Amino acid sequence: MLQVPPSSIGALVARRRPGYGLEQPFFLSQEIFDLDMEVIFGRHWIFIGVEADVPQPGDTMVVDIGRTTVLILRDEAGTVRAVHNVCRHRGARLVHDYKASVGNLVCRYHQWTYGLDGALQSAEHMGEGFDKSCLGLKPVHLKSLEGLLFVCLSEDPPADFDTMAEAMRPYIAPHAVRDTKVAFEMDIIEPGNWKITMENNRECYHCGVNHPELTVPLFAYGFGYAPEQLDDLGRKQAERYDCLLNDDHAAWEAKGFPSRTIEHLDDVVTGYRTQRLPLDGKGESHTLSTEVACRKLLGNLTDRRMGGLHFWTQPNSWHHFMSDHAVVFSVLPLDPEHSLLRTKWLVHKDAVEGVDYDIQKLTEVWVATNAQDSELVGYQHSGVSSPAYEPGPYSPYTEGLVDMCTNWYLGRIAEYLER
């Protein structure tokens, strides 16, 4: 484990060369990992799941963010809440299963019992004068953006979430995330620092060679290319993509579906980016056939050719919304060398498996892509661990979005250190 004195972290931040990657300690140091958990994951809005994770009153989901365990639950009135998953008696973990359905929340240790609103209902043998009213479960700040759930562990969360949400609602609302169900989900423990996982997602420089499934529906050109280095076939493909982008954006926006780029990856606290991208082939979905994987479309959509709306948030998520399904991703750090990548596939809540959709067709593109990316993350983390590693330059054509994410990260750390 690489050790870095806390006093030297500011110097590491300050000497980062613009347009270049991060130095080795940002990926290997326990001290910097601890700082990441305190500053980045402890003070910003973190994507953790969807309202469909807790579809009915009494449904719960546990999310661990570093040492903090958070309980997401739906109360009897149908409201989704977030509380610390810690009993107010002697601190026992309250709910142990990732997902469960309960009547009340009962601590296994001494049977302190809480309602779905978090209020303490009963605690035996506590004597006269015991005041239950001040021992409810501690709340966690929770926001739902059209059914996408974000929590902030800080007592003073960034206020600009609402600005981002206002801009994004018209993009996401047609896909009716609140009216979906989780058709499939999977976790991967990635063999690398969380920042490597996020860097990998923010570019498609690597897509052409490494993602044969993903590049069936998705154009790598949508994330940048060097025009002077394209051969004749590449130029024709890039020109075709540009034409599709312009024509599809005009058509979608004429129908009331916002599509054009909004980019605030490194100039606001709650960084984000969105754009609706044309898809290749039939142009319908992220499938190997490029046709919809679910015959029942999301919300009230009637046009299968809605492209793929992508939505990124700093520091830990990306999402793809098509006409028939959505795929949402979250990254949660485990230690300096491992991260949890959690992926969920969403379909209309009334869609029937085996009738409206087939799980393999729905998931095969991103199951393959996640496995490929996880291997690449491991390759990079292994190389970054070598004494020979030094930061290299980002491609100005294909890694500008990676640079923005690095700028955002260092900016948030620098601001904290200055305070």
FENLINLIN-V718689 format. One record per residue. N is the residue number from 1. RES is the residue in one small letter. OMEGA is omega in whole degrees, 0 to 359 (none if undefined). Layout:
n=N res=RES omega=OMEGA
n=N res=RES omega=OMEGA
This chain:
n=1 res=m omega=181
n=2 res=l omega=181
n=3 res=q omega=180
n=4 res=v omega=176
n=5 res=p omega=180
n=6 res=p omega=182
n=7 res=s omega=183
n=8 res=s omega=183
n=9 res=i omega=179
n=10 res=g omega=179
n=11 res=a omega=177
n=12 res=l omega=179
n=13 res=v omega=187
n=14 res=a omega=186
n=15 res=r omega=177
n=16 res=r omega=182
n=17 res=r omega=181
n=18 res=p omega=179
n=19 res=g omega=180
n=20 res=y omega=179
n=21 res=g omega=183
n=22 res=l omega=176
n=23 res=e omega=186
n=24 res=q omega=183
n=25 res=p omega=180
n=26 res=f omega=180
n=27 res=f omega=190
n=28 res=l omega=188
n=29 res=s omega=174
n=30 res=q omega=181
n=31 res=e omega=179
n=32 res=i omega=175
n=33 res=f omega=179
n=34 res=d omega=177
n=35 res=l omega=176
n=36 res=d omega=182
n=37 res=m omega=180
n=38 res=e omega=189
n=39 res=v omega=186
n=40 res=i omega=184
n=41 res=f omega=178
n=42 res=g omega=187
n=43 res=r omega=181
n=44 res=h omega=179
n=45 res=w omega=186
n=46 res=i omega=177
n=47 res=f omega=184
n=48 res=i omega=181
n=49 res=g omega=184
n=50 res=v omega=178
n=51 res=e omega=180
n=52 res=a omega=175
n=53 res=d omega=180
n=54 res=v omega=191
n=55 res=p omega=186
n=56 res=q omega=174
n=57 res=p omega=183
n=58 res=g omega=177
n=59 res=d omega=182
n=60 res=t omega=174
n=61 res=m omega=179
n=62 res=v omega=177
n=63 res=v omega=178
n=64 res=d omega=178
n=65 res=i omega=188
n=66 res=g omega=180
n=67 res=r omega=182
n=68 res=t omega=177
n=69 res=t omega=186
n=70 res=v omega=178
n=71 res=l omega=174
n=72 res=i omega=181
n=73 res=l omega=174
n=74 res=r omega=184
n=75 res=d omega=186
n=76 res=e omega=178
n=77 res=a omega=180
n=78 res=g omega=180
n=79 res=t omega=176
n=80 res=v omega=183
n=81 res=r omega=173
n=82 res=a omega=178
n=83 res=v omega=173
n=84 res=h omega=185
n=85 res=n omega=187
n=86 res=v omega=178
n=87 res=c omega=183
n=88 res=r omega=180
n=89 res=h omega=179
n=90 res=r omega=169
n=91 res=g omega=180
n=92 res=a omega=172
n=93 res=r omega=190
n=94 res=l omega=179
n=95 res=v omega=187
n=96 res=h omega=183
n=97 res=d omega=178
n=98 res=y omega=176
n=99 res=k omega=181
n=100 res=a omega=174
n=101 res=s omega=187
n=102 res=v omega=170
n=103 res=g omega=171
n=104 res=n omega=177
n=105 res=l omega=185
n=106 res=v omega=177
n=107 res=c omega=182
n=108 res=r omega=188
n=109 res=y omega=183
n=110 res=h omega=173
n=111 res=q omega=168
n=112 res=w omega=189
n=113 res=t omega=182
n=114 res=y omega=173
n=115 res=g omega=180
n=116 res=l omega=173
n=117 res=d omega=179
n=118 res=g omega=181
n=119 res=a omega=176
n=120 res=l omega=182
n=121 res=q omega=182
n=122 res=s omega=176
n=123 res=a omega=185
n=124 res=e omega=171
n=125 res=h omega=181
n=126 res=m omega=172
n=127 res=g omega=180
n=128 res=e omega=179
n=129 res=g omega=178
n=130 res=f omega=185
n=131 res=d omega=180
n=132 res=k omega=191
n=133 res=s omega=182
n=134 res=c omega=183
n=135 res=l omega=173
n=136 res=g omega=179
n=137 res=l omega=183
n=138 res=k omega=182
n=139 res=p omega=173
n=140 res=v omega=179
n=141 res=h omega=183
n=142 res=l omega=174
n=143 res=k omega=173
n=144 res=s omega=175
n=145 res=l omega=180
n=146 res=e omega=178
n=147 res=g omega=174
n=148 res=l omega=187
n=149 res=l omega=177
n=150 res=f omega=174
n=151 res=v omega=172
n=152 res=c omega=184
n=153 res=l omega=182
n=154 res=s omega=173
n=155 res=e omega=182
n=156 res=d omega=185
n=157 res=p omega=178
n=158 res=p omega=184
n=159 res=a omega=186
n=160 res=d omega=174
n=161 res=f omega=183
n=162 res=d omega=176
n=163 res=t omega=176
n=164 res=m omega=182
n=165 res=a omega=180
n=166 res=e omega=179
n=167 res=a omega=187
n=168 res=m omega=185
n=169 res=r omega=180
n=170 res=p omega=178
n=171 res=y omega=188
n=172 res=i omega=187
n=173 res=a omega=181
n=174 res=p omega=182
n=175 res=h omega=170
n=176 res=a omega=183
n=177 res=v omega=179
n=178 res=r omega=180
n=179 res=d omega=177
n=180 res=t omega=169
n=181 res=k omega=178
n=182 res=v omega=181
n=183 res=a omega=182
n=184 res=f omega=172
n=185 res=e omega=180
n=186 res=m omega=176
n=187 res=d omega=172
n=188 res=i omega=171
n=189 res=i omega=183
n=190 res=e omega=185
n=191 res=p omega=181
n=192 res=g omega=176
n=193 res=n omega=184
n=194 res=w omega=181
n=195 res=k omega=176
n=196 res=i omega=176
n=197 res=t omega=182
n=198 res=m omega=176
n=199 res=e omega=181
n=200 res=n omega=180
n=201 res=n omega=190
n=202 res=r omega=177
n=203 res=e omega=175
n=204 res=c omega=174
n=205 res=y omega=185
n=206 res=h omega=193
n=207 res=c omega=188
n=208 res=g omega=183
n=209 res=v omega=192
n=210 res=n omega=185
n=211 res=h omega=181
n=212 res=p omega=179
n=213 res=e omega=184
n=214 res=l omega=184
n=215 res=t omega=167
n=216 res=v omega=177
n=217 res=p omega=190
n=218 res=l omega=176
n=219 res=f omega=174
n=220 res=a omega=180
n=221 res=y omega=181
n=222 res=g omega=183
n=223 res=f omega=173
n=224 res=g omega=178
n=225 res=y omega=178
n=226 res=a omega=187
n=227 res=p omega=184
n=228 res=e omega=181
n=229 res=q omega=179
n=230 res=l omega=171
n=231 res=d omega=184
n=232 res=d omega=179
n=233 res=l omega=180
n=234 res=g omega=179
n=235 res=r omega=179
n=236 res=k omega=179
n=237 res=q omega=180
n=238 res=a omega=178
n=239 res=e omega=178
n=240 res=r omega=178
n=241 res=y omega=181
n=242 res=d omega=178
n=243 res=c omega=178
n=244 res=l omega=182
n=245 res=l omega=181
n=246 res=n omega=183
n=247 res=d omega=182
n=248 res=d omega=178
n=249 res=h omega=180
n=250 res=a omega=181
n=251 res=a omega=181
n=252 res=w omega=182
n=253 res=e omega=176
n=254 res=a omega=179
n=255 res=k omega=177
n=256 res=g omega=180
n=257 res=f omega=179
n=258 res=p omega=188
n=259 res=s omega=189
n=260 res=r omega=188
n=261 res=t omega=163
n=262 res=i omega=187
n=263 res=e omega=176
n=264 res=h omega=184
n=265 res=l omega=185
n=266 res=d omega=182
n=267 res=d omega=176
n=268 res=v omega=181
n=269 res=v omega=178
n=270 res=t omega=187
n=271 res=g omega=180
n=272 res=y omega=176
n=273 res=r omega=175
n=274 res=t omega=174
n=275 res=q omega=173
n=276 res=r omega=186
n=277 res=l omega=173
n=278 res=p omega=178
n=279 res=l omega=183
n=280 res=d omega=177
n=281 res=g omega=177
n=282 res=k omega=174
n=283 res=g omega=188
n=284 res=e omega=189
n=285 res=s omega=177
n=286 res=h omega=177
n=287 res=t omega=180
n=288 res=l omega=177
n=289 res=s omega=187
n=290 res=t omega=174
n=291 res=e omega=181
n=292 res=v omega=176
n=293 res=a omega=179
n=294 res=c omega=183
n=295 res=r omega=177
n=296 res=k omega=185
n=297 res=l omega=180
n=298 res=l omega=176
n=299 res=g omega=177
n=300 res=n omega=181
n=301 res=l omega=178
n=302 res=t omega=181
n=303 res=d omega=179
n=304 res=r omega=184
n=305 res=r omega=178
n=306 res=m omega=180
n=307 res=g omega=179
n=308 res=g omega=177
n=309 res=l omega=175
n=310 res=h omega=183
n=311 res=f omega=179
n=312 res=w omega=171
n=313 res=t omega=173
n=314 res=q omega=8
n=315 res=p omega=200
n=316 res=n omega=182
n=317 res=s omega=166
n=318 res=w omega=187
n=319 res=h omega=174
n=320 res=h omega=181
n=321 res=f omega=175
n=322 res=m omega=180
n=323 res=s omega=189
n=324 res=d omega=179
n=325 res=h omega=176
n=326 res=a omega=175
n=327 res=v omega=182
n=328 res=v omega=187
n=329 res=f omega=171
n=330 res=s omega=178
n=331 res=v omega=179
n=332 res=l omega=181
n=333 res=p omega=176
n=334 res=l omega=175
n=335 res=d omega=183
n=336 res=p omega=187
n=337 res=e omega=181
n=338 res=h omega=180
n=339 res=s omega=176
n=340 res=l omega=172
n=341 res=l omega=182
n=342 res=r omega=184
n=343 res=t omega=179
n=344 res=k omega=176
n=345 res=w omega=184
n=346 res=l omega=173
n=347 res=v omega=177
n=348 res=h omega=185
n=349 res=k omega=180
n=350 res=d omega=180
n=351 res=a omega=184
n=352 res=v omega=178
n=353 res=e omega=181
n=354 res=g omega=177
n=355 res=v omega=181
n=356 res=d omega=182
n=357 res=y omega=176
n=358 res=d omega=186
n=359 res=i omega=183
n=360 res=q omega=180
n=361 res=k omega=181
n=362 res=l omega=193
n=363 res=t omega=195
n=364 res=e omega=180
n=365 res=v omega=185
n=366 res=w omega=172
n=367 res=v omega=178
n=368 res=a omega=183
n=369 res=t omega=178
n=370 res=n omega=180
n=371 res=a omega=179
n=372 res=q omega=180
n=373 res=d omega=180
n=374 res=s omega=177
n=375 res=e omega=179
n=376 res=l omega=177
n=377 res=v omega=178
n=378 res=g omega=177
n=379 res=y omega=183
n=380 res=q omega=182
n=381 res=h omega=178
n=382 res=s omega=180
n=383 res=g omega=178
n=384 res=v omega=181
n=385 res=s omega=182
n=386 res=s omega=174
n=387 res=p omega=182
n=388 res=a omega=185
n=389 res=y omega=165
n=390 res=e omega=185
n=391 res=p omega=176
n=392 res=g omega=182
n=393 res=p omega=171
n=394 res=y omega=174
n=395 res=s omega=179
n=396 res=p omega=181
n=397 res=y omega=191
n=398 res=t omega=182
n=399 res=e omega=177
n=400 res=g omega=180
n=401 res=l omega=173
n=402 res=v omega=180
n=403 res=d omega=179
n=404 res=m omega=180
n=405 res=c omega=176
n=406 res=t omega=177
n=407 res=n omega=180
n=408 res=w omega=182
n=409 res=y omega=182
n=410 res=l omega=178
n=411 res=g omega=180
n=412 res=r omega=178
n=413 res=i omega=181
n=414 res=a omega=180
n=415 res=e omega=178
n=416 res=y omega=182
n=417 res=l omega=179
n=418 res=e omega=179
n=419 res=r omega=none
